[in-house]
Amino acid sequence: MSIWTAAQSGKLKEGRLLDILGEDSSLRDREDGSGMTPLGYALENRKASVVKLLLAHGADPDKPMGETMNFRDGRTPMYLAAIAKPASPRMVQLLLEKKPTTFDKPIPSRGNQTPLMAAIAKTSNPEIVKLLINAGASLDARDDNGKTARDLADTVLNPEIKKQIKDAFEPPLRKGGGKGGLRSYMTKWVVGVLAKSKAWRAFGSIFKSASRYFLGIASPGSYYPEEELDEEQPETVEDFKNSLNKVVNNDGLGRFFPPGNTYVNEVAEKAAALKNDPNNWLKSPSQLQGLATVALYKPILYCDDSYSMNEEDRWRKQAELAKRITDIATRADPNNRGIYFRLINTTLYNADNLDGNAVLQTLNFRPNGYTPLGTRLRERILNPLVYAPLSSGGQLERPYLVMIITDGFPSGESQDQLRNEILECSQFLGTKGYRKDAVRFCLSQIGTDDEAKDFMNKLDMDDEVLQVLYRTSELLDARYDELRKNEAELEDWLLSMLLSPVQTLNAE
């Protein structure tokens, strides 16, 4: 397992890291084929224990992403920590302990937002805001839209969260250090007590603790442990039922799986049986739980068959990835149903129940045409599967997970067409009484096209669409080349990719 894959999955341990660095110490900060460092992957995937490990062994807290790539990235470790979902103040704290010089640096590829701005706009986590403000983050810097951190705080919808964020803009010491403040406490009480006892060595630790109290700064490790709290891992059918019912309740899927619905129980039985399936590489309790969670969604795979897919061997790699994605996305389906498969330019018939081999066979032709991503998304997926049934009084049987793979930016349509179609879908769902994320989207890039990267970076700045759209960070073909000889690691990565939009998106 490479250092990047291990960091991304959270499986990088000290012994393995020391072995890797012993062979080549430059790997500590080296970018992979997608322009991501090991620290970047750990931050993006919220693996705080790996973040701590890498920093302890010399990972650069200032090293931006994408320095070796042609396309612009430039996201700093602090920016990645600030936008990680669910929010992780602990990772921000770990980075600040290393005193990074780029903790407040604006990111040109992200509209010149600073980590503070991004934290407010994307996670609205008051603890992260407090940490960055206390470290000296600017409240006056402006992004490309002329917005400051204060302006972005005004757009936070939750009034209690908004108040907490605005309170964090003014640390207690800045509000006044008179009677009851830090200065008063130290001069009137601590100095006097220490003078009498002549215990001046204690002054430093007392001052540090008092500073944390008066400034509202938590002590190290007080936000989150480095390791996620271990939940009881499902082993039996009953365990899987209980675990899936928690997912249904937590993710607002009760409309699809009301009391008396047997589908969840059937998925639990299938997941438990997969543990003994010799053809299944994903056998750990957490992996089986992941397969079961994905099975709650109807998977739709929407692939690029434009002319540019002939470059860099993208077409072959996409076909092989499509087969594997299909196999994993449908593995825990108790009815052995296949995937909904769609292409941008080619009209497919009888493609609503394809297994991996059928998907691979379907792609046995030479691609050609443009890239009208949004237009065909509506024509081939949203109209027949969402709008038509709901407009005629029907219901959605399960929520949808739409996985989009493309190598280029849109052509033959407006640059905003894909964004607009995704937003219109979420708004339509709301008018029909569904959660806006009843259809979730995952957008992935294959190939190294700079314009495609810029197009996806623009979507990364759109907080409205990011409520229902997850954008993968790595280039699919680059990671596939790295893992293709290790089926177990390849499947684990693809399962993680499928779970990301399910676990991180939330739009009621």
Buried (B, 14 or more C-beta within 10 A) or exposed (E): BBBBBBBBBBBBEEEBBEEBBEEEEEBBBBBBBBBBBBBBBBBBBBBBBBBBBBBEBEBBBBBBBBEEBEBBBBBBBBBBBBBBBEBBBBBBBBBBEBEBEBBBBBBEBBBBBBBBBBBBBBBBBBBBBBBBBBBEBBBEBBBEEEBBBEBBBEEBEEEEBBEBBBBBBEBBBEEEBEEEBBBEBBEEEBEEEBEEEEEEEEEEEBBEEBBBBBBBBBEEEEBBEBEEEEEEEBEEBEBBBEBBBEBBEEBBBEBBBEEEEEBBBBBBBBBBBBBEEEEBBBBEBEBBBBBBBBBBBBBBBBBBBBBBBBEBEBBEBBBBBBBBBBBBBBBBBBEEBBBBBBBBBBEEEEBBBBBBEBBBEBBEEEBEBBBBBBBBBBBBBBEBBBBEEBEEEEEBEBBBBBBBBBBBBBBBBEBBBBBBBBBBBBEBBBEBEBBBBBBBBBBBBBBBBEEBBBBBBBBBBBEEBBBBBBBBBBBBBBBBEBBBEBEEBBBBBBBBBBBBBBBBBBBE
